[in-house]
Structures are given as C-alpha cells and as structure tokens.
Amino acid sequence: MSELLGCDRFFIAGGIHRDETMRDGALDPAGLEAVLAGSPVKPIAAMAALG
C-alpha cells in the first residue's frame, strides 16, 4: 500500500510489539525480523522509540 504512495516505512519497536522486538531496552534484530516476516510492508529502518 505505501509503495503506491511512494512513502518509506519506519518501525517503532517500543510499540505493541515491544515484547517481541526489544531486549534490555535495545532492539532485538532476531525478534524484529520474526515480527516483520509475515508483513507485506517492509520498513526501511527501525528504532526503539520516538523522542
């Protein structure tokens, strides 16, 4: 969907998937990969939180 608009996607790991994508306050690459594996939309970047 975003591809049609020409928009990049950005994943905030500290949201609803924080238990799967964060470990000790930092991004967990394996958890992030697992959460995004089933998604048709792929982000260009990820971070723990905004601000």
N, CA, C, O and CB atoms as a CASP TS submission, in Angstrom:
PFRMAT TS
TARGET T0000
AUTHOR 0000-0000-0000
METHOD Language model
MODEL 1
PARENT N/A
ATOM      1  N   MET     1       0.819  -1.185   0.000  1.00  0.00           N
ATOM      2  CA  MET     1       0.000   0.000   0.000  1.00  0.00           C
ATOM      3  C   MET     1       0.871   1.259   0.000  1.00  0.00           C
ATOM      4  O   MET     1       0.671   2.135  -0.841  1.00  0.00           O
ATOM      5  CB  MET     1      -0.936  -0.008   1.202  1.00  0.00           C
ATOM      6  N   SER     2       1.825   1.369   0.918  1.00  0.00           N
ATOM      7  CA  SER     2       2.690   2.538   0.974  1.00  0.00           C
ATOM      8  C   SER     2       3.520   2.692  -0.291  1.00  0.00           C
ATOM      9  O   SER     2       3.872   3.804  -0.686  1.00  0.00           O
ATOM     10  CB  SER     2       3.599   2.453   2.179  1.00  0.00           C
ATOM     11  N   GLU     3       3.829   1.563  -0.922  1.00  0.00           N
ATOM     12  CA  GLU     3       4.626   1.617  -2.134  1.00  0.00           C
ATOM     13  C   GLU     3       3.910   2.438  -3.204  1.00  0.00           C
ATOM     14  O   GLU     3       4.553   3.132  -3.992  1.00  0.00           O
ATOM     15  CB  GLU     3       4.920   0.200  -2.649  1.00  0.00           C
ATOM     16  N   LEU     4       2.601   2.361  -3.230  1.00  0.00           N
ATOM     17  CA  LEU     4       1.829   3.097  -4.214  1.00  0.00           C
ATOM     18  C   LEU     4       1.890   4.601  -3.977  1.00  0.00           C
ATOM     19  O   LEU     4       1.759   5.385  -4.917  1.00  0.00           O
ATOM     20  CB  LEU     4       0.393   2.630  -4.197  1.00  0.00           C
ATOM     21  N   LEU     5       2.087   4.998  -2.744  1.00  0.00           N
ATOM     22  CA  LEU     5       2.153   6.413  -2.400  1.00  0.00           C
ATOM     23  C   LEU     5       3.573   6.956  -2.469  1.00  0.00           C
ATOM     24  O   LEU     5       3.786   8.165  -2.373  1.00  0.00           O
ATOM     25  CB  LEU     5       1.589   6.635  -1.018  1.00  0.00           C
ATOM     26  N   GLY     6       4.544   6.063  -2.636  1.00  0.00           N
ATOM     27  CA  GLY     6       5.935   6.496  -2.663  1.00  0.00           C
ATOM     28  C   GLY     6       6.473   6.856  -1.290  1.00  0.00           C
ATOM     29  O   GLY     6       7.424   7.632  -1.193  1.00  0.00           O
ATOM     30  N   CYS     7       5.892   6.313  -0.226  1.00  0.00           N
ATOM     31  CA  CYS     7       6.302   6.620   1.145  1.00  0.00           C
ATOM     32  C   CYS     7       7.186   5.511   1.708  1.00  0.00           C
ATOM     33  O   CYS     7       6.947   4.325   1.483  1.00  0.00           O
ATOM     34  CB  CYS     7       5.070   6.821   2.042  1.00  0.00           C
ATOM     35  N   ASP     8       8.211   5.929   2.441  1.00  0.00           N
ATOM     36  CA  ASP     8       9.018   4.954   3.160  1.00  0.00           C
ATOM     37  C   ASP     8       8.318   4.597   4.461  1.00  0.00           C
ATOM     38  O   ASP     8       7.532   5.387   4.985  1.00  0.00           O
ATOM     39  CB  ASP     8      10.445   5.499   3.431  1.00  0.00           C
ATOM     40  N   ARG     9       8.602   3.400   4.988  1.00  0.00           N
ATOM     41  CA  ARG     9       8.032   2.941   6.247  1.00  0.00           C
ATOM     42  C   ARG     9       9.122   2.913   7.316  1.00  0.00           C
ATOM     43  O   ARG     9      10.293   2.666   7.027  1.00  0.00           O
ATOM     44  CB  ARG     9       7.385   1.540   6.084  1.00  0.00           C
ATOM     45  N   PHE    10       8.709   3.172   8.560  1.00  0.00           N
ATOM     46  CA  PHE    10       9.625   3.213   9.689  1.00  0.00           C
ATOM     47  C   PHE    10       8.972   2.458  10.839  1.00  0.00           C
ATOM     48  O   PHE    10       7.824   2.745  11.180  1.00  0.00           O
ATOM     49  CB  PHE    10       9.974   4.688  10.097  1.00  0.00           C
ATOM     50  N   PHE    11       9.667   1.503  11.445  1.00  0.00           N
ATOM     51  CA  PHE    11       9.105   0.672  12.506  1.00  0.00           C
ATOM     52  C   PHE    11       9.583   1.164  13.869  1.00  0.00           C
ATOM     53  O   PHE    11      10.785   1.295  14.098  1.00  0.00           O
ATOM     54  CB  PHE    11       9.490  -0.808  12.301  1.00  0.00           C
ATOM     55  N   ILE    12       8.637   1.438  14.775  1.00  0.00           N
ATOM     56  CA  ILE    12       8.950   1.811  16.155  1.00  0.00           C
ATOM     57  C   ILE    12       8.762   0.562  17.014  1.00  0.00           C
ATOM     58  O   ILE    12       7.636   0.135  17.269  1.00  0.00           O
ATOM     59  CB  ILE    12       8.037   3.006  16.660  1.00  0.00           C
ATOM     60  N   ALA    13       9.866  -0.012  17.451  1.00  0.00           N
ATOM     61  CA  ALA    13       9.845  -1.301  18.144  1.00  0.00           C
ATOM     62  C   ALA    13       9.235  -1.246  19.541  1.00  0.00           C
ATOM     63  O   ALA    13       8.785  -2.274  20.046  1.00  0.00           O
ATOM     64  CB  ALA    13      11.235  -1.835  18.241  1.00  0.00           C
ATOM     65  N   GLY    14       9.205  -0.090  20.172  1.00  0.00           N
ATOM     66  CA  GLY    14       8.675   0.025  21.527  1.00  0.00           C
ATOM     67  C   GLY    14       7.164   0.108  21.597  1.00  0.00           C
ATOM     68  O   GLY    14       6.617   0.414  22.657  1.00  0.00           O
ATOM     69  N   GLY    15       6.483  -0.153  20.509  1.00  0.00           N
ATOM     70  CA  GLY    15       5.024  -0.105  20.473  1.00  0.00           C
ATOM     71  C   GLY    15       4.400  -1.426  20.914  1.00  0.00           C
ATOM     72  O   GLY    15       4.874  -2.069  21.850  1.00  0.00           O
ATOM     73  N   ILE    16       3.344  -1.814  20.233  1.00  0.00           N
ATOM     74  CA  ILE    16       2.600  -3.009  20.648  1.00  0.00           C
ATOM     75  C   ILE    16       3.400  -4.300  20.521  1.00  0.00           C
ATOM     76  O   ILE    16       3.038  -5.308  21.128  1.00  0.00           O
ATOM     77  CB  ILE    16       1.343  -3.128  19.836  1.00  0.00           C
ATOM     78  N   HIS    17       4.472  -4.288  19.751  1.00  0.00           N
ATOM     79  CA  HIS    17       5.300  -5.490  19.587  1.00  0.00           C
ATOM     80  C   HIS    17       6.583  -5.427  20.425  1.00  0.00           C
ATOM     81  O   HIS    17       7.529  -6.168  20.155  1.00  0.00           O
ATOM     82  CB  HIS    17       5.658  -5.678  18.113  1.00  0.00           C
ATOM     83  N   ARG    18       6.624  -4.558  21.430  1.00  0.00           N
ATOM     84  CA  ARG    18       7.857  -4.380  22.218  1.00  0.00           C
ATOM     85  C   ARG    18       8.349  -5.661  22.879  1.00  0.00           C
ATOM     86  O   ARG    18       9.557  -5.862  23.011  1.00  0.00           O
ATOM     87  CB  ARG    18       7.634  -3.337  23.279  1.00  0.00           C
ATOM     88  N   ASP    19       7.433  -6.528  23.294  1.00  0.00           N
ATOM     89  CA  ASP    19       7.862  -7.770  23.956  1.00  0.00           C
ATOM     90  C   ASP    19       8.596  -8.694  22.988  1.00  0.00           C
ATOM     91  O   ASP    19       9.451  -9.477  23.401  1.00  0.00           O
ATOM     92  CB  ASP    19       6.651  -8.501  24.555  1.00  0.00           C
ATOM     93  N   GLU    20       8.265  -8.604  21.704  1.00  0.00           N
ATOM     94  CA  GLU    20       8.916  -9.446  20.700  1.00  0.00           C
ATOM     95  C   GLU    20      10.147  -8.779  20.082  1.00  0.00           C
ATOM     96  O   GLU    20      11.051  -9.473  19.618  1.00  0.00           O
ATOM     97  CB  GLU    20       7.927  -9.799  19.605  1.00  0.00           C
ATOM     98  N   THR    21      10.196  -7.433  20.068  1.00  0.00           N
ATOM     99  CA  THR    21      11.245  -6.741  19.315  1.00  0.00           C
ATOM    100  C   THR    21      12.284  -6.025  20.166  1.00  0.00           C
ATOM    101  O   THR    21      13.245  -5.479  19.625  1.00  0.00           O
ATOM    102  CB  THR    21      10.622  -5.760  18.407  1.00  0.00           C
ATOM    103  N   MET    22      12.111  -6.015  21.491  1.00  0.00           N
ATOM    104  CA  MET    22      13.048  -5.329  22.379  1.00  0.00           C
ATOM    105  C   MET    22      13.603  -6.285  23.425  1.00  0.00           C
ATOM    106  O   MET    22      12.878  -7.133  23.946  1.00  0.00           O
ATOM    107  CB  MET    22      12.367  -4.140  23.062  1.00  0.00           C
ATOM    108  N   ARG    23      14.885  -6.149  23.731  1.00  0.00           N
ATOM    109  CA  ARG    23      15.537  -6.917  24.808  1.00  0.00           C
ATOM    110  C   ARG    23      16.429  -5.960  25.577  1.00  0.00           C
ATOM    111  O   ARG    23      17.314  -5.333  24.994  1.00  0.00           O
ATOM    112  CB  ARG    23      16.370  -8.139  24.241  1.00  0.00           C
ATOM    113  N   ASP    24      16.210  -5.840  26.868  1.00  0.00           N
ATOM    114  CA  ASP    24      17.006  -4.968  27.739  1.00  0.00           C
ATOM    115  C   ASP    24      17.089  -3.538  27.213  1.00  0.00           C
ATOM    116  O   ASP    24      18.145  -2.909  27.274  1.00  0.00           O
ATOM    117  CB  ASP    24      18.407  -5.532  27.897  1.00  0.00           C
ATOM    118  N   GLY    25      15.964  -3.024  26.692  1.00  0.00           N
ATOM    119  CA  GLY    25      15.907  -1.646  26.228  1.00  0.00           C
ATOM    120  C   GLY    25      16.513  -1.380  24.863  1.00  0.00           C
ATOM    121  O   GLY    25      16.608  -0.228  24.441  1.00  0.00           O
ATOM    122  N   ALA    26      16.920  -2.422  24.174  1.00  0.00           N
ATOM    123  CA  ALA    26      17.528  -2.265  22.849  1.00  0.00           C
ATOM    124  C   ALA    26      16.787  -3.128  21.829  1.00  0.00           C
ATOM    125  O   ALA    26      16.109  -4.092  22.186  1.00  0.00           O
ATOM    126  CB  ALA    26      19.034  -2.643  22.886  1.00  0.00           C
ATOM    127  N   LEU    27      16.925  -2.771  20.581  1.00  0.00           N
ATOM    128  CA  LEU    27      16.323  -3.572  19.515  1.00  0.00           C
ATOM    129  C   LEU    27      16.893  -4.981  19.504  1.00  0.00           C
ATOM    130  O   LEU    27      18.099  -5.170  19.663  1.00  0.00           O
ATOM    131  CB  LEU    27      16.543  -2.908  18.155  1.00  0.00           C
ATOM    132  N   ASP    28      16.043  -5.950  19.321  1.00  0.00           N
ATOM    133  CA  ASP    28      16.454  -7.348  19.166  1.00  0.00           C
ATOM    134  C   ASP    28      16.297  -7.696  17.687  1.00  0.00           C
ATOM    135  O   ASP    28      15.177  -7.916  17.226  1.00  0.00           O
ATOM    136  CB  ASP    28      15.599  -8.323  20.089  1.00  0.00           C
ATOM    137  N   PRO    29      17.400  -7.749  16.934  1.00  0.00           N
ATOM    138  CA  PRO    29      17.309  -7.997  15.488  1.00  0.00           C
ATOM    139  C   PRO    29      16.543  -9.266  15.121  1.00  0.00           C
ATOM    140  O   PRO    29      15.782  -9.267  14.153  1.00  0.00           O
ATOM    141  CB  PRO    29      18.689  -8.077  14.910  1.00  0.00           C
ATOM    142  N   ALA    30      16.730 -10.327  15.867  1.00  0.00           N
ATOM    143  CA  ALA    30      16.029 -11.582  15.562  1.00  0.00           C
ATOM    144  C   ALA    30      14.529 -11.433  15.811  1.00  0.00           C
ATOM    145  O   ALA    30      13.720 -11.912  15.016  1.00  0.00           O
ATOM    146  CB  ALA    30      16.598 -12.743  16.411  1.00  0.00           C
ATOM    147  N   GLY    31      14.159 -10.784  16.889  1.00  0.00           N
ATOM    148  CA  GLY    31      12.753 -10.557  17.189  1.00  0.00           C
ATOM    149  C   GLY    31      12.105  -9.635  16.169  1.00  0.00           C
ATOM    150  O   GLY    31      10.966  -9.855  15.757  1.00  0.00           O
ATOM    151  N   LEU    32      12.829  -8.611  15.765  1.00  0.00           N
ATOM    152  CA  LEU    32      12.337  -7.681  14.757  1.00  0.00           C
ATOM    153  C   LEU    32      12.100  -8.405  13.432  1.00  0.00           C
ATOM    154  O   LEU    32      11.072  -8.214  12.782  1.00  0.00           O
ATOM    155  CB  LEU    32      13.328  -6.521  14.564  1.00  0.00           C
ATOM    156  N   GLU    33      13.047  -9.222  13.051  1.00  0.00           N
ATOM    157  CA  GLU    33      12.910  -9.997  11.815  1.00  0.00           C
ATOM    158  C   GLU    33      11.700 -10.931  11.878  1.00  0.00           C
ATOM    159  O   GLU    33      10.960 -11.064  10.904  1.00  0.00           O
ATOM    160  CB  GLU    33      14.189 -10.809  11.550  1.00  0.00           C
ATOM    161  N   ALA    34      11.507 -11.572  13.025  1.00  0.00           N
ATOM    162  CA  ALA    34      10.383 -12.503  13.177  1.00  0.00           C
ATOM    163  C   ALA    34       9.040 -11.779  13.079  1.00  0.00           C
ATOM    164  O   ALA    34       8.118 -12.279  12.434  1.00  0.00           O
ATOM    165  CB  ALA    34      10.483 -13.239  14.521  1.00  0.00           C
ATOM    166  N   VAL    35       8.919 -10.611  13.709  1.00  0.00           N
ATOM    167  CA  VAL    35       7.667  -9.850  13.666  1.00  0.00           C
ATOM    168  C   VAL    35       7.371  -9.377  12.248  1.00  0.00           C
ATOM    169  O   VAL    35       6.222  -9.408  11.809  1.00  0.00           O
ATOM    170  CB  VAL    35       7.732  -8.646  14.622  1.00  0.00           C
ATOM    171  N   LEU    36       8.395  -8.945  11.539  1.00  0.00           N
ATOM    172  CA  LEU    36       8.188  -8.384  10.202  1.00  0.00           C
ATOM    173  C   LEU    36       8.109  -9.444   9.102  1.00  0.00           C
ATOM    174  O   LEU    36       7.728  -9.134   7.973  1.00  0.00           O
ATOM    175  CB  LEU    36       9.299  -7.422   9.884  1.00  0.00           C
ATOM    176  N   ALA    37       8.460 -10.676   9.418  1.00  0.00           N
ATOM    177  CA  ALA    37       8.491 -11.737   8.406  1.00  0.00           C
ATOM    178  C   ALA    37       7.144 -11.937   7.716  1.00  0.00           C
ATOM    179  O   ALA    37       7.106 -12.194   6.512  1.00  0.00           O
ATOM    180  CB  ALA    37       8.927 -13.039   9.042  1.00  0.00           C
ATOM    181  N   GLY    38       6.057 -11.826   8.440  1.00  0.00           N
ATOM    182  CA  GLY    38       4.745 -12.065   7.857  1.00  0.00           C
ATOM    183  C   GLY    38       4.078 -10.825   7.287  1.00  0.00           C
ATOM    184  O   GLY    38       2.949 -10.901   6.801  1.00  0.00           O
ATOM    185  N   SER    39       4.750  -9.696   7.338  1.00  0.00           N
ATOM    186  CA  SER    39       4.153  -8.446   6.879  1.00  0.00           C
ATOM    187  C   SER    39       4.490  -8.163   5.422  1.00  0.00           C
ATOM    188  O   SER    39       5.645  -8.304   5.020  1.00  0.00           O
ATOM    189  CB  SER    39       4.617  -7.293   7.751  1.00  0.00           C
ATOM    190  N   PRO    40       3.503  -7.766   4.626  1.00  0.00           N
ATOM    191  CA  PRO    40       3.792  -7.410   3.241  1.00  0.00           C
ATOM    192  C   PRO    40       4.477  -6.051   3.132  1.00  0.00           C
ATOM    193  O   PRO    40       5.075  -5.742   2.101  1.00  0.00           O
ATOM    194  CB  PRO    40       2.510  -7.407   2.428  1.00  0.00           C
ATOM    195  N   VAL    41       4.399  -5.246   4.172  1.00  0.00           N
ATOM    196  CA  VAL    41       5.027  -3.934   4.188  1.00  0.00           C
ATOM    197  C   VAL    41       6.344  -4.030   4.938  1.00  0.00           C
ATOM    198  O   VAL    41       6.373  -4.446   6.096  1.00  0.00           O
ATOM    199  CB  VAL    41       4.098  -2.874   4.834  1.00  0.00           C
ATOM    200  N   LYS    42       7.434  -3.648   4.284  1.00  0.00           N
ATOM    201  CA  LYS    42       8.767  -3.726   4.903  1.00  0.00           C
ATOM    202  C   LYS    42       9.303  -2.333   5.191  1.00  0.00           C
ATOM    203  O   LYS    42       9.396  -1.505   4.285  1.00  0.00           O
ATOM    204  CB  LYS    42       9.751  -4.493   3.991  1.00  0.00           C
ATOM    205  N   PRO    43       9.661  -2.061   6.467  1.00  0.00           N
ATOM    206  CA  PRO    43      10.209  -0.745   6.811  1.00  0.00           C
ATOM    207  C   PRO    43      11.647  -0.592   6.310  1.00  0.00           C
ATOM    208  O   PRO    43      12.359  -1.578   6.119  1.00  0.00           O
ATOM    209  CB  PRO    43      10.158  -0.529   8.331  1.00  0.00           C
ATOM    210  N   ILE    44      12.056   0.652   6.102  1.00  0.00           N
ATOM    211  CA  ILE    44      13.437   0.926   5.700  1.00  0.00           C
ATOM    212  C   ILE    44      14.334   1.063   6.909  1.00  0.00           C
ATOM    213  O   ILE    44      15.556   0.988   6.781  1.00  0.00           O
ATOM    214  CB  ILE    44      13.511   2.190   4.851  1.00  0.00           C
ATOM    215  N   ALA    45      13.742   1.267   8.107  1.00  0.00           N
ATOM    216  CA  ALA    45      14.522   1.434   9.327  1.00  0.00           C
ATOM    217  C   ALA    45      13.645   1.113  10.533  1.00  0.00           C
ATOM    218  O   ALA    45      12.421   1.026  10.428  1.00  0.00           O
ATOM    219  CB  ALA    45      15.093   2.874   9.429  1.00  0.00           C
ATOM    220  N   ALA    46      14.300   0.941  11.678  1.00  0.00           N
ATOM    221  CA  ALA    46      13.581   0.690  12.922  1.00  0.00           C
ATOM    222  C   ALA    46      14.332   1.369  14.062  1.00  0.00           C
ATOM    223  O   ALA    46      15.548   1.547  14.002  1.00  0.00           O
ATOM    224  CB  ALA    46      13.426  -0.842  13.187  1.00  0.00           C
ATOM    225  N   MET    47      13.596   1.741  15.092  1.00  0.00           N
ATOM    226  CA  MET    47      14.218   2.288  16.299  1.00  0.00           C
ATOM    227  C   MET    47      13.344   1.926  17.493  1.00  0.00           C
ATOM    228  O   MET    47      12.181   1.558  17.334  1.00  0.00           O
ATOM    229  CB  MET    47      14.408   3.840  16.192  1.00  0.00           C
ATOM    230  N   ALA    48      13.913   2.034  18.686  1.00  0.00           N
ATOM    231  CA  ALA    48      13.206   1.622  19.896  1.00  0.00           C
ATOM    232  C   ALA    48      12.007   2.510  20.198  1.00  0.00           C
ATOM    233  O   ALA    48      10.935   2.002  20.527  1.00  0.00           O
ATOM    234  CB  ALA    48      14.151   1.628  21.075  1.00  0.00           C
ATOM    235  N   ALA    49      12.165   3.822  20.093  1.00  0.00           N
ATOM    236  CA  ALA    49      11.081   4.753  20.426  1.00  0.00           C
ATOM    237  C   ALA    49      11.325   6.096  19.741  1.00  0.00           C
ATOM    238  O   ALA    49      12.439   6.406  19.320  1.00  0.00           O
ATOM    239  CB  ALA    49      10.965   4.941  21.966  1.00  0.00           C
ATOM    240  N   LEU    50      10.269   6.872  19.642  1.00  0.00           N
ATOM    241  CA  LEU    50      10.406   8.246  19.159  1.00  0.00           C
ATOM    242  C   LEU    50      10.692   9.141  20.351  1.00  0.00           C
ATOM    243  O   LEU    50      10.129   8.968  21.432  1.00  0.00           O
ATOM    244  CB  LEU    50       9.122   8.719  18.399  1.00  0.00           C
ATOM    245  N   GLY    51      11.557  10.075  20.136  1.00  0.00           N
ATOM    246  CA  GLY    51      11.808  11.065  21.192  1.00  0.00           C
ATOM    247  C   GLY    51      12.849  10.690  22.097  1.00  0.00           C
ATOM    248  O   GLY    51      13.156  11.435  23.027  1.00  0.00           O
TER
END
